[in-house]
Amino acid sequence: MVNSRSLLLLVCTVMVVGAISGSDARRQKRPCCVEVTRQDTSADVVGETYRQQAATPPCVKAIIFNTEYGQLCADPNAQWVKDRKLR
């Protein structure tokens, strides 16, 4: 027969496992760029911030800008990207 102490331990264990699983879901990585554009789309870029993404397959090396349509994955070697980063 299950005593109240065992039941309490089981309930606590389930709660801890649930909390840990929930925090993993919140820490999921952002989607990454798997391809980049060299086309000058600087007119679509919103704001002055960007982030760099390292090449870690399947992700490719990219500079990620924000646009009103979402993320823009740009080739870090494209001249317009270099010019935009210097602003």
C-alpha positions as CSV (number, residue, x, y, z in Angstrom):
1,M,0.0,0.0,0.0
2,V,1.2,3.5,-0.8
3,N,1.7,5.7,2.3
4,S,1.2,9.5,2.2
5,R,5.0,10.1,2.3
6,S,5.6,8.1,-0.8
7,L,2.7,9.8,-2.6
8,L,4.0,13.2,-1.6
9,L,7.5,12.3,-2.9
10,L,6.0,11.1,-6.2
11,V,4.0,14.3,-6.6
12,C,7.0,16.5,-5.9
13,T,9.1,14.5,-8.4
14,V,6.5,14.9,-11.1
15,M,6.3,18.7,-10.4
16,V,10.1,19.1,-10.6
17,V,10.4,17.1,-13.8
18,G,7.6,19.2,-15.3
19,A,9.3,22.4,-14.3
20,I,12.6,21.3,-15.8
21,S,10.9,20.2,-19.1
22,G,9.0,23.5,-19.3
23,S,12.2,25.6,-18.9
24,D,13.9,23.6,-21.7
25,A,11.0,24.6,-24.0
26,R,11.5,28.2,-23.2
27,R,15.2,28.0,-23.9
28,Q,14.9,26.7,-27.4
29,K,17.2,28.3,-29.9
30,R,15.9,30.8,-32.4
31,P,15.5,29.5,-36.0
32,C,18.8,29.9,-37.8
33,C,19.7,31.1,-41.3
34,V,20.3,28.2,-43.7
35,E,20.8,30.5,-46.6
36,V,21.7,34.1,-47.1
37,T,21.1,36.9,-49.6
38,R,23.7,39.0,-51.3
39,Q,21.1,41.3,-52.9
40,D,21.0,44.8,-51.4
41,T,17.9,44.9,-49.3
42,S,19.1,47.5,-46.9
43,A,16.0,49.6,-47.5
44,D,14.0,46.9,-45.8
45,V,16.1,46.9,-42.6
46,V,14.4,48.3,-39.5
47,G,16.6,49.8,-36.8
48,E,20.3,49.8,-36.4
49,T,20.8,46.5,-34.6
50,Y,21.9,43.2,-36.1
51,R,23.3,40.0,-34.8
52,Q,26.0,37.6,-36.2
53,Q,25.4,33.9,-36.7
54,A,28.3,31.5,-36.8
55,A,28.3,28.6,-39.3
56,T,27.1,25.6,-37.3
57,P,25.4,23.2,-39.8
58,P,22.7,23.4,-40.8
59,C,23.1,27.1,-40.0
60,V,25.3,29.2,-42.3
61,K,27.5,32.2,-41.4
62,A,25.2,35.2,-41.6
63,I,24.4,38.7,-40.4
64,I,20.8,38.9,-39.3
65,F,18.9,42.1,-39.6
66,N,15.3,42.9,-38.5
67,T,12.8,44.0,-41.1
68,E,9.1,44.7,-40.8
69,Y,8.6,41.2,-42.5
70,G,10.8,39.3,-40.1
71,Q,14.5,38.2,-40.1
72,L,16.7,39.0,-43.0
73,C,19.7,36.6,-43.4
74,A,22.5,38.4,-45.2
75,D,25.9,37.4,-46.5
76,P,28.5,38.9,-44.2
77,N,30.8,39.4,-47.2
78,A,28.3,41.4,-49.3
79,Q,29.4,45.0,-49.6
80,W,26.0,46.5,-48.6
81,V,26.2,44.4,-45.3
82,K,29.7,45.7,-44.5
83,D,28.5,49.3,-45.2
84,R,25.4,48.8,-43.0
85,K,27.4,47.5,-40.1
86,L,29.7,50.5,-40.2
87,R,26.9,53.0,-39.6
